[in-house]
């Protein structure tokens, strides 16, 4: 069920709907009886005050900086600028204003033949039925609004503006117009070169402002949006009380299911992650915040707050954007936690891991050192005490002789430093001797012993252990050699005792075979007896030879021999056996003559054992490859054949004595042929290697050439 892709898709579709219902239910239940959103409360709130004063400041700003772009009429010396269904449209703002500054005025009142002068505009604004008035004359506030009367003064700094004017008779006359520029244009003019530039800074006393507003001013506020939303949701009040707990329970169940199912994929074991889940989590979070921030920036643009449907649409866009970003981050976090890669896939985690690596390495080193040396703490303590004593003595010498006798001070300091260096050098030398002894033990030399008198006291315990280990190894080696000698002697003696009656058995079997025996059954028994006695004789001979060779108890007659010729001769002698099994011998050699120093008798025995092994166990009617290659000062002899039976043991085990594959136990042989060949190769300073690759059986011999 947790691997169901369809169920997950249904959950991802249902989840935003359930969460949306929970948010709307909570919003309605919490705010449905809130008095803060009433009309009376709004017009006594800081939101109203800030919005109203901000609109007046914006209108004043337009009078200062943008007056040439508006329509205008003249009232005596005053130029009245006005807008027609523009940004200050009364139907949208629900407020009228008239702002006077010097010989300029700005209003959003619709001008007519009856309302076309400053005085008539002022009277029109002041006498609107149902409107509240707010005026600022000579910096004094005149209003019948309690909050504007008490708190408007704190917003009067919004009417401070800086600008300059340019009076240029070439383009305009000062009697008709004053062209006002924004302050950021100052850099385009020179203070000295243009004397017509005049700079000004305004304050509230420079303006005369007449305004009025009606109760519909609230329509453009956040409070009105909330009130409209509550009224829209009111018909569903009873449903919200039922849906809210149900949706909450379903949301919790869906989230629990997603937590369990995320990361599991049909046909995939473990937690299935993607390349996205390897991106550092901080980067994903930053991108998600940027996406959400971009949506909020778009939402924060100037939108007509009276367009309720548009705002609702934007809110839904923001909600689904936040949900999609959130569910993506939620999904990847769950995968990382379940796959145990959370910290490894965060930038903070990577930094912490990098910072902790040296600490972990140091802790591991200290543990290894403590585990290696039982006396680690004791040695470190002695070293620290020694250094402290040196520093203390140097400090005492400095106090006693630094000022009184500099020569003695330098001499004593030199002696202390020399003693410290001597101890350090001796410690290094002692360590080198211990390392040299360990190397000798590694190479098998356990004859020499270390003298404690030549070492610092701190190394005494280590010297004792090394000497004891060396003696123990030497004794073990001597015991092993003695055991091998005894074993070889036992094998030789037993073999000799067995060979005497066995020789008699073989001789009598030969005599019986010469008799004219008519009974076919008896002939069959005699033939079996002859075969088994010969096999037993061969086994005894191999056993004696293997024992001698394994301990090096053989005498070598090294001579210069042509290995290519020797192998060709051995192939000729085994030709009948190879042909009887249908084996095709293929010899490849890069030279006709390759000479080595070896014992020809034992060298032939090596090849004979390998050929015998091939004739017994190679696949019938197959090829046997013999490669003889000379490379630099080495000759490599490689024999390859396909085994007729499955090789069920490793090559290392097959080279041991008395070991044969399970399928080969019923055939002739002692299991000593390869072991003897290996030992004879090694005592002649050669290398023997056996490789098994599937059914391919391959032996490699390596010798030094002359």
Secondary structure, 3 states (H helix, E strand, C coil): CCCCHHHHHHHHHHHHHHHHHHHHHHHHHHHCCCHHHCHHHHCCCHHHHHHHHHHHHHHHHHHHHCHHHCEEEEECCEEEEECCCCCCCHHHHCEEEEEEECCEEEECCCCCCCCCCHHHHHHHHHCCCCCEEEEEECCEEEECCHHHHHHHHHHHHHHCCEEEEECCCCCCCCCCCCEEEEHHHHHHCCCCCCCCEEEEECCHHHEEEEEEECHHHHHHCHHHHHHHHHHHHHHHHHHHHHHHHHHHHHHHHHHHHHHHHCCCCCCCCCCCCCHHHHCCHHHHHHHHHHHHHHHHHHHCCCCCCCCHHHHHHHHHHHHHHHHHHHHHHHHHHHHHHHCCCCHHHCHHHHHHHHHHHHHHHHHHHHHHHHHHCCCHHHHHHHHHHHHHHHHHHHHHHHHHHCCCCHHHHHHHHHHHHHHHHHHHHHHHHHHHHHHHHHHHHHCCCCCCCCCHHHCCHHHHHHHHHHHHHHHHHHHHHHHHHHHHHHHHHHHHHHHHHHHHHHHHHHHHHHHHHHCCCCCHHHHHHHHHHHHHHHHHHHHHHHHHHHHHHHCCCCCCCCEEEEHHHHHHHHHHHCHHHHHHCCCEEEEEECCCCCEEEECHHHHHHHHHHHHHHHHHHECCCCEEEEEEEEECCEEEEEEEEEECCCCCCCHHHHCCCCCCCHHHCCCCCCCCHHHHHHHHHHHCCCEEEEEEECCEEEEEEEEEEC
